[in-house]
């Protein structure tokens, strides 16, 4: 897709050289090299991703961000997001993109005038994933219809136009979320509050490899709780009343617990939406006490 408009594809990575190489290989078959620059921000001070990046035919730019934390790595990418670029596209280092991904996400932004575009992430489970994980649809993210307007977004597959970023005051990812996660939710919550619309494009697909290490109740429970904590923290940071949010979470807790009990009684087994409703709500209330889950702590 030839175009005079340039985009920056930003990848933050930490100690995943083989996954990173897989992502770069997929980008090589998807992006328009005449209209794209790719930057890999290595959050490992020992530069463990350097050889993968330097030998790759995509020829990405390589930056090392020695300050630990995903927010710091993402901010390093924002340092490069200058007026040369119409937009920045974030993808994660444990993903790979569909061959039509770049054309879909950029074309959708162009045709709709969207200030930010979120695409779906399809989770690929290990072959020996437990049966309860597959039955409950754990790790399979809910998708939206193309054109749906979102309240926030995640950096696992998102395009942000520079005009929206500038209009929001050139915000940065908040390093207070570095160890806990949620800096992307917080960042795009602020982008939307500034007046930008975040639209969903279901055709701009990326895939995510889910490691065996996540196939446990403990990991799932902590992830849902962490998300609930991040939402409350972000609401407070942006000066919003959390009473309405807590009411919604209370209702979600009761509804989710009821459905979960019915699933056990019917022997269907726990389903992801019910479990998420319960533990996301618990996380939201735990946030009021200052409780934190440091998923990305080192």
N, C-alpha and C positions, 0 to 999 in steps of 0.2 A: 504494500500500500504506500505509494509514493506521496509524500506530503512535505510542505515547507514548514509545518508545525513540528516542533521538537518536544519530546517528552523525556523525563528522567525516570528510569526504573530503579528503585532503591531496594536493596536487600541487606538486612541486618543478619549477621551470622555469629554463632559461637560454638566452636568445637563440633561442627557437623560437616567435615570436608566432603564425604561421599554424597550426602544429601544435597549439598550446595552444588556439586558438579552435575548432579541429575537435573537440578533446577536450571542451571546455565545451559545445559544441553537442550532442554525444552524451549528455553527462550530463543535459542538460535534458530529454531524452526517456526517461531511465532512472530517475533518482532520485526519491524522494518528497520534495518540497520542504518538507513539514511535519515531516519527521523527519531532515533532513540539513542540515548546514552544510558549505559548500565553502570551503577556503582554498587560495589560490595563493601559494606562497612563491617570490618572484623572487630568484634568486641572482646577478642582475646589479645591481651597485651603481648603475648609471645608470637603473634602473627601466624597462627596455625593454618589459616586458609590461604596464605600467600601463594604457595606453589600451585594450588588448584586454580586460582584466579589468573595468575600470570601465564600459565600454559594453555589456558582455554582459548579456542578460536574466536569466541565472542569478543575478546579483548575488553573486559570491563575495567573501569577505574577501580583501584584498590585503595581503601583507606583503613587505617587502624584507629579505633577509638579505645584508648586504654582505660577510661573510666568505666567501671563495671555497671551494667544495667541496660536493659533494652531501650529505655527512654533516651539515654545518652547516645546510643548507637543510631537511633532514629533522628535525633537532633543533628548528628553529624551529617546525615543525608540532607537535612533541611539547609545546612550551611551551603550546600551546593545548588540549592533550588533558587537560582537567580533568574533574571529576566530573559535568559536564553530559552527558557522552557515554558511551554503553555501549561504543563501539568506535571505532577509527580505521581508515580504509580508504585505502591508498596506491595511486595509479596514476601512471604516467609521462606526461610532457608530449608524447611522440610517439605516444601511443596514442589509441584511441577505444573506447567501451564498447558492447556489445550492448544493445538496448533492455531486455532482461530481466535484465541483469547485476546491478543493485542488488538486485532482488527475490531473485535466486538466491543471491547470496553472503550476504545477511543472513538469509534464511529458512533456509539450510543451517546457519548458526551457531546460530540459534534452536532448530532442531529437533534438533541433535546435541549442543548444549552445548559445541561446539568452542571452544577458547581462541584459536585462530588458524585462518584459512581461506585457502588459496592457490588461485587460479584460473588457468586456462590463458591463454597469450598466443599468438594466431595471427599469424604474421608475413606481411605482404603485401609481396611483392617488386615492384620496379619492372618495367614491361613489358619493358624491354630488359635484364633480368638475364641474365648469361651462362648458357649452356646447362649448364655444369658445376655451377653453383650449384643449378639446379633438379634435375638428375639426382642430385646428392649429398644433397639435402634439407638443405642448409645453411640456417641461420636458422630452421628449423622445429623448435621445441622439442618434446621428448618430453612426452607427456601421461600422466597417471596415471588410474587408475580412481577415481571418486568414493568417498571414505571412506578412501583410502590415507593412511597416516601418514607424514609427512615429517620429516627430520632438521633442515631449515632452510627458509627461504623467501626470496622476493625481493619488493622493494617495487613491482614492476611490476603487481601485481594481488593484493593481500593485505589481509585484515581481521585486526586485532588487538583483542581484547577488553581493556577497561581493567582488568578483574580480573586478567588474566594479566600485564599490564604492571606493575601494582602489586605483584602477588605475586612478580615477578622482581626487585623493588627499584627500579622506575622507571629502567631502563637507558636509555642514550643511544647514538646512533650514534657510533662511534669515529672521530674526525677523522683518526686515523692512516691511515685507508683512503680519505680524501677524494680524493686524486689518483690512486690506483690502482684504485678501485672495490673492492667486496666488503664495504662497511660493512653492507649489508643482510643478507648471508649471516652475517656475524659477529654482528649484532644478534639475528637469529632463532635462531641456534645457541645463544646464551645464554638466550633465552626458553625454548627447549625444554629446556635443561639445568636450568632452574629448576623443571621439572615440568609445564610446559604442553604440550598436544598440538597439533600442527599438522596439520590434515586438508586433503585436496585435494577441491575441488568442480569437476568438469569442466564443469558447466553454467554457471558464472559466467565468461563469456568476454569478453576484451578483444582488440583488434586492434592490431597494431603496424606502422607504416610503416617499411620498411627502406630507407635512402637509398642511392643509387648509389655514394656514397663508400665504402661498406662492401663492395662487390663485388670484393674482392681477397684473394688468398692471404695477404698480409701482415696484413690486418686480422683475418682469421679465425684465423690462427696466434697472433697476439698476444692475442686475446680468450680462446682456450682456455688459453694459458699463464697469463694473468692470473688466470683462475679457479682454476687449480691452485695458484698462489702464494697466493691469498687463503685457500684451505682450510687450507694448512699454517700460515699466520700466525694464523688463528683458533684452530686446535688448540693452538698454542703459547701463545697469549694466555690460553686457558681452562685451561691447566695439564694438558692431556691428552698422553699419550704419542703420539708421531708414528710409532713404529716399525711398528705395524700398518697405519697409513695408507700409509706408504712401501712396505710389502710389497704392498698392494693396487695402488698406482700402478705398481710394477715389473711386476706381472702384467698390468695393463692396458696398459702400454707394449708388452710382448712380444706380447700378444694383438692389440692394435690394429695394430702394425706388420706382423704376419703377415697379418691380414685386408686391410690396405692393399696389401701386395704382391700378394695374390691378386686384388684388384680391378683393379690395373693389368694383370696378366697376362691376365685375362679380358676386358679392355677395357671393363669396366663403368664404370670411372672411380672416383675416390675418393669414399667415402661419409662423411657427417658424423660418424657414431658412431666410425668407425675413426680419423679425423683427430683428433677430440676426445680419444680415449683416448691417442693418442700425445703430443699437445702439452700436454694437461692434466697428464699425468704428468711431462713435461719441466719444466713450470712448477713442479710440486711439488718436484722435486729442485733446481731453480734457487733456490727460496725459501730453501734451507738456506745458500746463499752470501750472502744478503742482496739478491739481485737483485730489482728492482722494475720493473714496466711502468706508467708514469704516463699512463694513458689519458685521465684527466681533468685533467691538468696545464694550467695557463694560462701 
